[in-house]
């Protein structure tokens, strides 16, 4: 019989400000790169998102009804410092997050704050090219320091950056940089590392009771065959995407294999005196991870690029446009072509924990689907229930095998603006009545998965059966 999760285990879900809040330009909020970002297909922006800004109390009540004991949100930098260079924080922005944090605490829900989730102040991109300039590190530390001081004793967990290990793969979305050279990319990566280190140290100094550590989208890469080229290729992919970052963030220095790679492509970043000592000084309290799918590496594969096509007019067109290649024939997949492999989560948790021996907070796990309310305003998302059930099962197996897991958070608490597919692709446990071209009513409707997850939480993960009436 599998060991039960501890009574202290935390259950909840996550959102990000740029994808969920809306409230564009309200109460002094400045313009961020997410505000100027329009999806390449040209049919959606992030200005309204799920309009959480005007539905906060309703949304928090839904979280309480589900039984959340933890909730991850991100703080929009431009709500606190509209251009990033103000001398003092925007009081109305702080007041918005006061309402959120206090509302969570009142409902018995532990707040987790992501301090940066792809919404750099646009002014800092225009003036400094974002994190390519070290001065932006100073401005980021001004911002996070204000957060630590203001929310001392109230926010229990912090994550400095959302999935920074993907910066070199998607710098335009993450930080707004469209045309950085390889050398500039790795210089900006170095500055992100410095910002992370200073952020962790500032948190420990200002609020010693809070827990903080790196977030990582730890990619699991399988070799396509037992050809040594595939095996080594998959290993290298994981080293460069995952371990180079966590080795640096958790072990206090750039690993030799990573420096060798940067030297080989003539992209060693410029370091100033004290940089190495700063990185070495960091002592994270935890690691947060995200998990959705796995990749398959083939040394002989021919990449199938995403099509450069006009904006999709139908869901079917959108699915074809975004469908990736290189699928695993041994696993099923979502309608978006993402491989469904719960064992990859077990692999991730075992690797991360036994490498770094730090508690893990699972910040995101879920699946996207195209969904539409039926005539009774219901969504029968049994596919999502099955996905989450199977992943929770392997999470429990990892915990039984010694992995210290703080909690499990789904992505996402409610439907929100997907990073590239807008509201065509939905992840939530609650349906938000919003479409690409229209706001809709913004009404919230509980999906079947809402009621199932409520039961899972009430049983502390013991009752995973899909036997609820809906």
C-alpha positions as a Markdown table, in Angstrom:
| # | Residue | x | y | z |
|---|---|---|---|---|
| 1 | Unk | 0.0 | 0.0 | 0.0 |
| 2 | Unk | 1.4 | 3.4 | -1.0 |
| 3 | Unk | 2.5 | 5.7 | 1.8 |
| 4 | Unk | 0.0 | 8.6 | 2.4 |
| 5 | Unk | 1.0 | 12.2 | 1.8 |
| 6 | Unk | 1.7 | 14.1 | 5.0 |
| 7 | Unk | -1.1 | 16.2 | 6.6 |
| 8 | Unk | 1.0 | 19.3 | 5.9 |
| 9 | Unk | 0.9 | 18.7 | 2.1 |
| 10 | Unk | -0.4 | 21.7 | 0.2 |
| 11 | Unk | -2.9 | 21.5 | -2.7 |
| 12 | Unk | -3.9 | 24.3 | -5.0 |
| 13 | Unk | -3.3 | 25.9 | -8.4 |
| 14 | Unk | -1.6 | 28.7 | -10.2 |
| 15 | Unk | -2.1 | 31.7 | -12.5 |
| 16 | Unk | 0.1 | 34.4 | -13.9 |
| 17 | Unk | -0.7 | 38.1 | -13.9 |
| 18 | Unk | -0.2 | 38.8 | -17.6 |
| 19 | Unk | -2.5 | 35.9 | -18.6 |
| 20 | Unk | -5.1 | 36.3 | -15.9 |
| 21 | Unk | -5.4 | 39.8 | -14.3 |
| 22 | Unk | -6.5 | 42.1 | -17.0 |
| 23 | Unk | -7.0 | 45.6 | -15.6 |
| 24 | Unk | -4.9 | 47.2 | -18.3 |
| 25 | Unk | -3.8 | 50.7 | -17.4 |
| 26 | Unk | -5.9 | 50.8 | -14.2 |
| 27 | Unk | -4.8 | 52.4 | -10.9 |
| 28 | Unk | -1.5 | 53.6 | -12.3 |
| 29 | Unk | -0.4 | 50.3 | -13.9 |
| 30 | Unk | 2.3 | 51.0 | -16.4 |
| 31 | Unk | 2.8 | 49.4 | -19.8 |
| 32 | Unk | 4.7 | 46.0 | -19.8 |
| 33 | Unk | 5.9 | 43.9 | -22.7 |
| 34 | Unk | 2.8 | 41.7 | -22.1 |
| 35 | Unk | 0.6 | 44.8 | -22.7 |
| 36 | Unk | 2.3 | 45.4 | -26.1 |
| 37 | Unk | 2.4 | 41.7 | -27.0 |
| 38 | Unk | -0.1 | 40.6 | -29.6 |
| 39 | Unk | 0.0 | 36.9 | -30.5 |
| 40 | Unk | 1.7 | 36.3 | -33.8 |
| 41 | Unk | -1.6 | 35.0 | -35.3 |
| 42 | Unk | -2.9 | 38.6 | -34.7 |
| 43 | Unk | -6.1 | 37.8 | -33.0 |
| 44 | Unk | -5.5 | 38.3 | -29.3 |
| 45 | Unk | -3.9 | 40.4 | -26.7 |
| 46 | Unk | -3.5 | 40.2 | -22.9 |
| 47 | Unk | -5.2 | 43.5 | -21.9 |
| 48 | Unk | -8.4 | 41.9 | -20.5 |
| 49 | Unk | -7.3 | 38.3 | -20.0 |
| 50 | Unk | -9.7 | 36.7 | -17.5 |
| 51 | Unk | -10.5 | 40.0 | -15.9 |
| 52 | Unk | -9.4 | 38.8 | -12.5 |
| 53 | Unk | -8.9 | 42.5 | -11.6 |
| 54 | Unk | -12.7 | 42.9 | -11.4 |
| 55 | Unk | -13.5 | 39.4 | -10.2 |
| 56 | Unk | -11.0 | 38.8 | -7.4 |
| 57 | Unk | -13.4 | 38.1 | -4.6 |
| 58 | Unk | -15.5 | 35.7 | -6.7 |
| 59 | Unk | -12.3 | 33.9 | -7.8 |
| 60 | Unk | -10.9 | 33.6 | -4.3 |
| 61 | Unk | -14.2 | 32.2 | -3.1 |
| 62 | Unk | -14.0 | 29.6 | -5.8 |
| 63 | Unk | -10.5 | 28.7 | -4.6 |
| 64 | Unk | -11.8 | 28.4 | -1.1 |
| 65 | Unk | -14.7 | 26.2 | -2.2 |
| 66 | Unk | -12.3 | 23.8 | -3.9 |
| 67 | Unk | -10.3 | 23.6 | -0.7 |
| 68 | Unk | -7.1 | 25.2 | -1.8 |
| 69 | Unk | -4.4 | 25.4 | 0.8 |
| 70 | Unk | -2.0 | 27.2 | -1.5 |
| 71 | Unk | -2.2 | 29.4 | -4.5 |
| 72 | Unk | 0.5 | 30.8 | -6.9 |
| 73 | Unk | 0.0 | 34.2 | -8.5 |
| 74 | Unk | 2.5 | 36.5 | -10.1 |
| 75 | Unk | 3.0 | 40.1 | -9.2 |
| 76 | Unk | 2.9 | 42.5 | -12.2 |
| 77 | Unk | 6.1 | 44.6 | -12.0 |
| 78 | Unk | 4.4 | 47.5 | -13.7 |
| 79 | Unk | 1.6 | 47.7 | -11.0 |
| 80 | Unk | 4.3 | 48.4 | -8.5 |
| 81 | Unk | 6.8 | 50.4 | -10.5 |
| 82 | Unk | 4.9 | 51.6 | -13.7 |
| 83 | Unk | 8.1 | 52.3 | -15.7 |
| 84 | Unk | 10.5 | 50.4 | -13.5 |
| 85 | Unk | 12.4 | 53.6 | -12.6 |
| 86 | Unk | 10.1 | 55.4 | -10.1 |
| 87 | Unk | 11.6 | 56.3 | -6.7 |
| 88 | Unk | 8.7 | 54.9 | -4.8 |
| 89 | Unk | 6.2 | 52.0 | -5.4 |
| 90 | Unk | 2.7 | 52.7 | -6.7 |
| 91 | Unk | 0.5 | 52.5 | -3.6 |
| 92 | Unk | -2.6 | 51.5 | -5.6 |
| 93 | Unk | -0.7 | 48.6 | -7.1 |
| 94 | Unk | 0.4 | 47.4 | -3.6 |
| 95 | Unk | -3.2 | 47.8 | -2.4 |
| 96 | Unk | -4.4 | 45.5 | -5.2 |
| 97 | Unk | -2.1 | 42.7 | -4.0 |
| 98 | Unk | -2.9 | 43.5 | -0.4 |
| 99 | Unk | -6.5 | 42.6 | -1.2 |
| 100 | Unk | -5.3 | 39.4 | -2.9 |
| 101 | Unk | -2.9 | 38.3 | -0.2 |
| 102 | Unk | -5.1 | 39.2 | 2.7 |
| 103 | Unk | -8.1 | 37.6 | 0.9 |
| 104 | Unk | -6.1 | 34.3 | 0.5 |
| 105 | Unk | -5.0 | 34.3 | 4.1 |
| 106 | Unk | -8.5 | 35.0 | 5.3 |
| 107 | Unk | -9.6 | 31.9 | 3.4 |
| 108 | Unk | -6.8 | 29.7 | 4.8 |
| 109 | Unk | -4.8 | 29.7 | 1.6 |
| 110 | Unk | -1.1 | 30.1 | 1.6 |
| 111 | Unk | 0.1 | 32.7 | -1.0 |
| 112 | Unk | 3.0 | 32.0 | -3.4 |
| 113 | Unk | 4.3 | 35.0 | -5.3 |
| 114 | Unk | 6.1 | 34.7 | -8.6 |
| 115 | Unk | 8.0 | 37.9 | -8.9 |
| 116 | Unk | 8.5 | 38.0 | -12.7 |
| 117 | Unk | 6.4 | 36.2 | -15.2 |
| 118 | Unk | 7.1 | 37.6 | -18.7 |
| 119 | Unk | 6.0 | 41.2 | -18.1 |
| 120 | Unk | 9.0 | 43.4 | -18.0 |
| 121 | Unk | 8.2 | 47.2 | -18.0 |
| 122 | Unk | 8.2 | 48.2 | -21.6 |
| 123 | Unk | 10.1 | 51.4 | -20.7 |
| 124 | Unk | 13.1 | 49.2 | -19.5 |
| 125 | Unk | 13.0 | 47.3 | -22.8 |
| 126 | Unk | 13.0 | 50.5 | -24.8 |
| 127 | Unk | 15.7 | 52.3 | -22.8 |
| 128 | Unk | 18.0 | 49.4 | -21.8 |
| 129 | Unk | 17.0 | 46.4 | -24.0 |
| 130 | Unk | 15.8 | 44.8 | -20.7 |
| 131 | Unk | 18.1 | 42.5 | -18.9 |
| 132 | Unk | 20.9 | 42.9 | -21.4 |
| 133 | Unk | 21.8 | 46.0 | -19.3 |
| 134 | Unk | 23.0 | 45.4 | -15.7 |
| 135 | Unk | 21.2 | 48.5 | -14.6 |
| 136 | Unk | 17.9 | 46.6 | -15.0 |
| 137 | Unk | 19.2 | 44.1 | -12.4 |
| 138 | Unk | 19.4 | 47.0 | -9.9 |
| 139 | Unk | 15.8 | 48.1 | -10.9 |
| 140 | Unk | 14.5 | 44.6 | -10.5 |
| 141 | Unk | 16.1 | 44.4 | -7.0 |
| 142 | Unk | 14.4 | 47.7 | -6.1 |
| 143 | Unk | 11.1 | 46.2 | -7.1 |
| 144 | Unk | 11.4 | 42.9 | -5.3 |
| 145 | Unk | 12.9 | 44.6 | -2.2 |
| 146 | Unk | 9.7 | 46.7 | -2.0 |
| 147 | Unk | 7.6 | 43.5 | -2.2 |
| 148 | Unk | 9.6 | 41.7 | 0.5 |
| 149 | Unk | 9.3 | 44.7 | 2.9 |
| 150 | Unk | 5.6 | 45.3 | 2.2 |
| 151 | Unk | 4.4 | 41.7 | 2.5 |
| 152 | Unk | 6.8 | 40.6 | 5.2 |
| 153 | Unk | 5.1 | 37.8 | 7.3 |
| 154 | Unk | 2.2 | 37.4 | 4.8 |
| 155 | Unk | 3.7 | 35.8 | 1.7 |
| 156 | Unk | 5.3 | 32.5 | 2.7 |
| 157 | Unk | 6.8 | 31.4 | -0.6 |
| 158 | Unk | 8.6 | 33.4 | -3.4 |
| 159 | Unk | 9.9 | 32.5 | -6.9 |
| 160 | Unk | 12.2 | 35.1 | -8.5 |
| 161 | Unk | 11.6 | 34.2 | -12.1 |
| 162 | Unk | 9.2 | 32.0 | -14.1 |
| 163 | Unk | 11.1 | 29.3 | -16.0 |
| 164 | Unk | 14.3 | 31.4 | -16.6 |
| 165 | Unk | 15.9 | 28.3 | -18.1 |
| 166 | Unk | 13.8 | 28.9 | -21.3 |
| 167 | Unk | 15.1 | 32.4 | -21.8 |
| 168 | Unk | 17.7 | 31.4 | -24.5 |
| 169 | Unk | 15.0 | 29.5 | -26.3 |
| 170 | Unk | 12.3 | 32.1 | -26.2 |
| 171 | Unk | 13.8 | 35.5 | -25.3 |
| 172 | Unk | 11.2 | 37.5 | -27.2 |
| 173 | Unk | 8.2 | 36.2 | -25.1 |
| 174 | Unk | 10.0 | 36.0 | -21.8 |
| 175 | Unk | 11.8 | 39.4 | -21.9 |
| 176 | Unk | 10.7 | 41.2 | -25.1 |
| 177 | Unk | 14.0 | 40.9 | -26.9 |
| 178 | Unk | 13.5 | 40.1 | -30.6 |
| 179 | Unk | 16.9 | 40.3 | -32.1 |
| 180 | Unk | 19.6 | 39.5 | -29.6 |
| 181 | Unk | 22.7 | 37.9 | -30.9 |
| 182 | Unk | 23.8 | 34.7 | -29.3 |
| 183 | Unk | 26.5 | 36.6 | -27.3 |
| 184 | Unk | 23.9 | 39.1 | -26.1 |
| 185 | Unk | 21.5 | 36.3 | -25.2 |
| 186 | Unk | 24.0 | 34.7 | -22.9 |
| 187 | Unk | 25.1 | 38.0 | -21.4 |
| 188 | Unk | 21.4 | 38.7 | -20.5 |
| 189 | Unk | 21.3 | 35.2 | -19.0 |
| 190 | Unk | 24.2 | 36.1 | -16.8 |
| 191 | Unk | 22.4 | 39.2 | -15.6 |
| 192 | Unk | 19.3 | 37.1 | -14.9 |
| 193 | Unk | 21.5 | 34.9 | -12.7 |
| 194 | Unk | 22.8 | 37.9 | -10.8 |
| 195 | Unk | 19.2 | 39.2 | -10.4 |
| 196 | Unk | 18.2 | 35.8 | -9.0 |
| 197 | Unk | 21.1 | 35.7 | -6.6 |
| 198 | Unk | 20.5 | 39.2 | -5.3 |
| 199 | Unk | 16.8 | 38.5 | -5.0 |
| 200 | Unk | 17.2 | 35.4 | -2.9 |
| 201 | Unk | 19.7 | 37.1 | -0.6 |
| 202 | Unk | 17.4 | 40.1 | -0.2 |
| 203 | Unk | 14.5 | 37.9 | 0.7 |
| 204 | Unk | 16.5 | 36.1 | 3.3 |
| 205 | Unk | 17.7 | 39.4 | 4.8 |
| 206 | Unk | 14.3 | 41.2 | 4.9 |
| 207 | Unk | 12.0 | 38.3 | 5.6 |
| 208 | Unk | 13.9 | 35.3 | 7.0 |
| 209 | Unk | 10.8 | 33.2 | 7.6 |
| 210 | Unk | 9.8 | 33.3 | 3.9 |
| 211 | Unk | 11.0 | 30.5 | 1.6 |
| 212 | Unk | 12.5 | 31.2 | -1.8 |
| 213 | Unk | 14.3 | 29.4 | -4.6 |
| 214 | Unk | 14.6 | 28.9 | -8.3 |
| 215 | Unk | 11.7 | 28.0 | -10.6 |
| 216 | Unk | 12.6 | 25.7 | -13.5 |
| 217 | Unk | 10.7 | 24.1 | -16.4 |
| 218 | Unk | 12.6 | 20.9 | -16.0 |
| 219 | Unk | 12.4 | 19.3 | -19.5 |
| 220 | Unk | 12.6 | 15.5 | -19.7 |
| 221 | Unk | 14.2 | 14.4 | -22.9 |
| 222 | Unk | 14.0 | 10.7 | -24.0 |
| 223 | Unk | 16.3 | 9.3 | -26.6 |
| 224 | Unk | 14.3 | 8.2 | -29.6 |
| 225 | Unk | 16.4 | 4.9 | -29.8 |
| 226 | Unk | 19.2 | 3.2 | -28.0 |
| 227 | Unk | 21.6 | 4.7 | -30.6 |
| 228 | Unk | 24.4 | 6.2 | -28.4 |
| 229 | Unk | 24.0 | 9.5 | -30.4 |
| 230 | Unk | 20.3 | 9.7 | -29.3 |
| 231 | Unk | 21.1 | 8.8 | -25.7 |
| 232 | Unk | 24.0 | 11.4 | -25.4 |
| 233 | Unk | 22.0 | 13.9 | -27.4 |
| 234 | Unk | 19.0 | 13.6 | -24.9 |
| 235 | Unk | 21.4 | 13.8 | -22.0 |
| 236 | Unk | 23.0 | 17.0 | -23.4 |
| 237 | Unk | 19.6 | 18.6 | -24.0 |
| 238 | Unk | 18.7 | 18.1 | -20.3 |
| 239 | Unk | 22.0 | 19.3 | -19.1 |
| 240 | Unk | 21.7 | 22.5 | -21.1 |
| 241 | Unk | 18.0 | 23.2 | -20.5 |
| 242 | Unk | 17.8 | 22.0 | -16.9 |
| 243 | Unk | 20.9 | 21.2 | -15.0 |
| 244 | Unk | 23.1 | 24.1 | -16.1 |
| 245 | Unk | 20.6 | 26.4 | -14.5 |
| 246 | Unk | 19.9 | 24.5 | -11.3 |
| 247 | Unk | 23.6 | 23.6 | -10.8 |
| 248 | Unk | 24.3 | 27.4 | -11.0 |
| 249 | Unk | 21.3 | 28.5 | -8.9 |
| 250 | Unk | 21.6 | 25.7 | -6.2 |
| 251 | Unk | 25.3 | 24.9 | -6.1 |
| 252 | Unk | 26.7 | 28.4 | -6.3 |
| 253 | Unk | 28.5 | 28.6 | -9.6 |
| 254 | Unk | 28.5 | 27.9 | -13.3 |
| 255 | Unk | 29.3 | 24.2 | -14.0 |
| 256 | Unk | 32.4 | 23.4 | -16.1 |
| 257 | Unk | 30.4 | 21.7 | -18.9 |
| 258 | Unk | 28.3 | 24.9 | -19.2 |
| 259 | Unk | 31.4 | 27.2 | -19.4 |
| 260 | Unk | 32.9 | 24.8 | -22.0 |
| 261 | Unk | 29.8 | 25.2 | -24.1 |
| 262 | Unk | 29.8 | 29.0 | -23.9 |
| 263 | Unk | 33.5 | 29.1 | -24.7 |
| 264 | Unk | 32.9 | 26.8 | -27.7 |
| 265 | Unk | 30.4 | 29.3 | -29.2 |
| 266 | Unk | 32.4 | 32.4 | -28.2 |
| 267 | Unk | 29.6 | 33.5 | -25.9 |
| 268 | Unk | 31.3 | 33.8 | -22.5 |
| 269 | Unk | 29.5 | 36.6 | -20.6 |
| 270 | Unk | 31.4 | 39.6 | -19.3 |
| 271 | Unk | 31.7 | 39.3 | -15.6 |
| 272 | Unk | 32.5 | 42.1 | -13.2 |
| 273 | Unk | 34.4 | 41.7 | -9.9 |
| 274 | Unk | 32.2 | 40.1 | -7.3 |
| 275 | Unk | 29.9 | 38.3 | -9.7 |
| 276 | Unk | 31.2 | 34.8 | -8.9 |
| 277 | Unk | 31.2 | 35.5 | -5.2 |
| 278 | Unk | 27.6 | 36.7 | -5.4 |
| 279 | Unk | 26.4 | 33.6 | -7.2 |
| 280 | Unk | 28.3 | 31.4 | -4.7 |
| 281 | Unk | 26.6 | 33.2 | -1.8 |
| 282 | Unk | 23.1 | 32.0 | -2.6 |
| 283 | Unk | 21.4 | 29.3 | -0.4 |
| 284 | Unk | 17.9 | 28.5 | -1.8 |
| 285 | Unk | 15.3 | 27.0 | 0.4 |
| 286 | Unk | 13.4 | 25.0 | -2.3 |
| 287 | Unk | 13.0 | 24.4 | -6.0 |
| 288 | Unk | 9.8 | 24.9 | -7.9 |
| 289 | Unk | 9.1 | 22.9 | -11.0 |
| 290 | Unk | 6.6 | 22.9 | -13.8 |
| 291 | Unk | 5.7 | 19.8 | -15.8 |
| 292 | Unk | 3.4 | 19.1 | -18.8 |
| 293 | Unk | 5.0 | 16.8 | -21.2 |
| 294 | Unk | 8.2 | 15.2 | -22.4 |
| 295 | Unk | 10.4 | 15.6 | -25.5 |
| 296 | Unk | 12.0 | 12.9 | -27.7 |
| 297 | Unk | 15.5 | 13.5 | -29.0 |
| 298 | Unk | 16.7 | 12.0 | -32.3 |
| 299 | Unk | 20.1 | 12.8 | -33.7 |
| 300 | Unk | 18.7 | 12.2 | -37.2 |
| 301 | Unk | 15.4 | 14.0 | -36.9 |
| 302 | Unk | 14.3 | 16.6 | -39.3 |
| 303 | Unk | 12.5 | 19.3 | -37.4 |
| 304 | Unk | 9.0 | 20.2 | -38.6 |
| 305 | Unk | 8.8 | 23.9 | -38.0 |
| 306 | Unk | 5.6 | 25.6 | -37.0 |
| 307 | Unk | 3.8 | 27.0 | -40.1 |
| 308 | Unk | 3.9 | 30.7 | -40.8 |
| 309 | Unk | 0.2 | 31.0 | -41.7 |
| 310 | Unk | -2.4 | 33.7 | -41.4 |
| 311 | Unk | -4.5 | 33.9 | -38.2 |
| 312 | Unk | -6.5 | 30.7 | -37.7 |
| 313 | Unk | -10.2 | 31.1 | -38.3 |
| 314 | Unk | -11.3 | 27.9 | -36.6 |
| 315 | Unk | -10.1 | 25.7 | -33.7 |
| 316 | Unk | -9.1 | 23.1 | -36.3 |
| 317 | Unk | -6.9 | 25.5 | -38.1 |
| 318 | Unk | -5.3 | 26.6 | -34.8 |
| 319 | Unk | -4.6 | 23.0 | -33.9 |
| 320 | Unk | -2.8 | 22.3 | -37.2 |
| 321 | Unk | -0.8 | 25.5 | -37.0 |
| 322 | Unk | 0.6 | 24.8 | -33.5 |
| 323 | Unk | 0.9 | 21.0 | -33.6 |
| 324 | Unk | 4.6 | 20.0 | -32.9 |
| 325 | Unk | 6.5 | 17.1 | -34.5 |
| 326 | Unk | 8.6 | 14.4 | -32.9 |
| 327 | Unk | 5.8 | 12.6 | -31.0 |
| 328 | Unk | 6.3 | 9.5 | -28.8 |
| 329 | Unk | 4.5 | 6.5 | -30.3 |
| 330 | Unk | 4.3 | 4.8 | -26.9 |
| 331 | Unk | 2.2 | 7.6 | -25.3 |
| 332 | Unk | -1.1 | 9.4 | -26.1 |
| 333 | Unk | -1.1 | 13.1 | -26.7 |
| 334 | Unk | -3.3 | 16.1 | -26.2 |
| 335 | Unk | -5.2 | 17.6 | -29.1 |
| 336 | Unk | -2.4 | 20.1 | -29.3 |
| 337 | Unk | 0.2 | 17.3 | -29.8 |
| 338 | Unk | 1.7 | 17.4 | -26.3 |
| 339 | Unk | 2.8 | 14.0 | -25.2 |
| 340 | Unk | 0.9 | 12.7 | -22.1 |
| 341 | Unk | 3.4 | 10.9 | -20.0 |
| 342 | Unk | 2.9 | 10.9 | -16.2 |
| 343 | Unk | 6.1 | 8.9 | -15.8 |
| 344 | Unk | 8.0 | 11.9 | -17.0 |
| 345 | Unk | 6.9 | 13.7 | -13.8 |
| 346 | Unk | 8.2 | 10.9 | -11.7 |
| 347 | Unk | 11.5 | 11.1 | -13.7 |
| 348 | Unk | 11.6 | 14.9 | -13.1 |
| 349 | Unk | 10.9 | 14.8 | -9.4 |
| 350 | Unk | 13.4 | 12.0 | -8.7 |
| 351 | Unk | 16.2 | 13.7 | -10.7 |
| 352 | Unk | 15.7 | 17.2 | -9.2 |
| 353 | Unk | 15.4 | 16.0 | -5.6 |
| 354 | Unk | 18.2 | 13.6 | -5.6 |
| 355 | Unk | 20.5 | 16.0 | -7.4 |
| 356 | Unk | 19.9 | 19.0 | -5.1 |
| 357 | Unk | 18.3 | 17.6 | -1.9 |
| 358 | Unk | 15.9 | 20.6 | -1.7 |
| 359 | Unk | 12.2 | 20.4 | -1.1 |
| 360 | Unk | 10.2 | 20.7 | -4.3 |
| 361 | Unk | 7.0 | 22.8 | -4.9 |
| 362 | Unk | 5.2 | 21.6 | -8.1 |
| 363 | Unk | 3.9 | 24.9 | -9.4 |
| 364 | Unk | 2.3 | 23.9 | -12.7 |
| 365 | Unk | 0.9 | 20.6 | -14.1 |
| 366 | Unk | -2.1 | 20.4 | -16.4 |
| 367 | Unk | -3.4 | 20.0 | -19.9 |
| 368 | Unk | -4.9 | 22.4 | -22.4 |
| 369 | Unk | -8.0 | 21.6 | -24.5 |
| 370 | Unk | -10.5 | 23.4 | -26.7 |
| 371 | Unk | -13.8 | 23.6 | -24.7 |
| 372 | Unk | -17.2 | 25.1 | -25.0 |
| 373 | Unk | -20.1 | 25.2 | -22.6 |
| 374 | Unk | -23.0 | 22.8 | -23.3 |
| 375 | Unk | -26.6 | 23.8 | -23.1 |
| 376 | Unk | -26.5 | 23.5 | -19.3 |
| 377 | Unk | -23.3 | 25.6 | -19.0 |
| 378 | Unk | -21.2 | 22.6 | -18.2 |
| 379 | Unk | -17.8 | 21.3 | -19.3 |
| 380 | Unk | -17.4 | 17.5 | -18.9 |
| 381 | Unk | -13.6 | 17.5 | -18.9 |
| 382 | Unk | -13.0 | 13.8 | -18.0 |
| 383 | Unk | -9.8 | 14.0 | -20.1 |
| 384 | Unk | -8.4 | 16.6 | -17.7 |
| 385 | Unk | -9.4 | 14.5 | -14.7 |
| 386 | Unk | -7.7 | 11.5 | -16.1 |
| 387 | Unk | -4.5 | 13.5 | -16.9 |
| 388 | Unk | -4.4 | 15.0 | -13.4 |
| 389 | Unk | -5.2 | 11.7 | -11.7 |
| 390 | Unk | -2.4 | 9.9 | -13.4 |
| 391 | Unk | 0.1 | 12.6 | -12.6 |
| 392 | Unk | -0.9 | 12.8 | -8.9 |
| 393 | Unk | -0.5 | 9.0 | -8.7 |
| 394 | Unk | 3.1 | 9.2 | -9.9 |
| 395 | Unk | 3.8 | 12.2 | -7.7 |
| 396 | Unk | 2.7 | 10.2 | -4.7 |
| 397 | Unk | 5.0 | 7.4 | -5.8 |
| 398 | Unk | 7.9 | 9.9 | -5.9 |
| 399 | Unk | 7.0 | 11.0 | -2.4 |
| 400 | Unk | 6.9 | 7.4 | -1.2 |
| 401 | Unk | 10.4 | 7.0 | -2.8 |
| 402 | Unk | 11.8 | 9.8 | -0.7 |
| 403 | Unk | 11.2 | 13.0 | -2.7 |
| 404 | Unk | 10.3 | 15.9 | -0.3 |
| 405 | Unk | 7.4 | 17.6 | -2.0 |
| 406 | Unk | 5.8 | 20.7 | -0.4 |
| 407 | Unk | 2.7 | 20.8 | -2.5 |
| 408 | Unk | 1.0 | 20.3 | -5.9 |
| 409 | Unk | -0.5 | 23.1 | -7.9 |
| 410 | Unk | -2.4 | 22.6 | -11.2 |
| 411 | Unk | -2.2 | 24.8 | -14.2 |
| 412 | Unk | -4.4 | 26.6 | -14.1 |
| 413 | Unk | -6.9 | 27.5 | -11.4 |
| 414 | Unk | -9.2 | 29.1 | -14.0 |
| 415 | Unk | -9.2 | 29.5 | -17.8 |
| 416 | Unk | -6.8 | 32.2 | -18.8 |
| 417 | Unk | -5.0 | 33.6 | -21.8 |
| 418 | Unk | -2.7 | 30.8 | -23.0 |
| 419 | Unk | 0.7 | 32.0 | -24.0 |
| 420 | Unk | 0.3 | 31.6 | -27.7 |
| 421 | Unk | -3.2 | 30.3 | -28.3 |
| 422 | Unk | -5.3 | 32.8 | -26.3 |
| 423 | Unk | -8.6 | 31.4 | -25.2 |
| 424 | Unk | -8.7 | 28.8 | -27.9 |
| 425 | Unk | -6.7 | 26.6 | -25.5 |
| 426 | Unk | -8.0 | 26.3 | -22.0 |
| 427 | Unk | -6.3 | 24.8 | -18.9 |
| 428 | Unk | -8.6 | 25.8 | -16.0 |
| 429 | Unk | -10.7 | 24.0 | -13.5 |
| 430 | Unk | -13.2 | 26.8 | -14.0 |
| 431 | Unk | -14.5 | 28.0 | -17.4 |
| 432 | Unk | -14.3 | 31.7 | -18.1 |
| 433 | Unk | -16.8 | 33.0 | -20.6 |
| 434 | Unk | -14.4 | 34.8 | -22.8 |
| 435 | Unk | -13.6 | 34.4 | -26.5 |
| 436 | Unk | -10.9 | 35.7 | -28.7 |
| 437 | Unk | -12.8 | 38.5 | -30.4 |
| 438 | Unk | -15.3 | 39.3 | -27.7 |
| 439 | Unk | -15.2 | 39.7 | -23.9 |
| 440 | Unk | -18.4 | 37.7 | -23.3 |
| 441 | Unk | -19.9 | 37.9 | -19.9 |
| 442 | Unk | -16.8 | 36.9 | -18.1 |
| 443 | Unk | -19.0 | 34.6 | -16.0 |
| 444 | Unk | -17.3 | 31.7 | -14.2 |
| 445 | Unk | -18.6 | 28.1 | -14.6 |
| 446 | Unk | -17.3 | 25.2 | -12.6 |
| 447 | Unk | -16.1 | 22.3 | -14.8 |
| 448 | Unk | -16.4 | 18.7 | -13.8 |
| 449 | Unk | -12.7 | 18.8 | -12.9 |
| 450 | Unk | -13.5 | 21.5 | -10.3 |
| 451 | Unk | -15.7 | 19.1 | -8.3 |
| 452 | Unk | -13.2 | 16.2 | -8.8 |
| 453 | Unk | -10.3 | 18.2 | -7.5 |
| 454 | Unk | -12.3 | 19.4 | -4.5 |
| 455 | Unk | -12.7 | 15.7 | -3.6 |
| 456 | Unk | -9.1 | 15.0 | -4.2 |
| 457 | Unk | -8.0 | 17.9 | -1.9 |
| 458 | Unk | -10.5 | 16.9 | 0.8 |
| 459 | Unk | -9.0 | 13.3 | 0.9 |
| 460 | Unk | -5.4 | 14.6 | 0.7 |
| 461 | Unk | -4.9 | 12.8 | -2.5 |
| 462 | Unk | -6.4 | 9.5 | -1.4 |
| 463 | Unk | -9.6 | 9.5 | -3.4 |
| 464 | Unk | -8.7 | 10.0 | -7.1 |
| 465 | Unk | -11.7 | 8.2 | -8.6 |
| 466 | Unk | -13.8 | 10.0 | -11.2 |
| 467 | Unk | -17.1 | 9.0 | -9.7 |
| 468 | Unk | -18.7 | 12.3 | -8.9 |
| 469 | Unk | -22.1 | 13.5 | -10.0 |
| 470 | Unk | -22.1 | 16.6 | -12.1 |
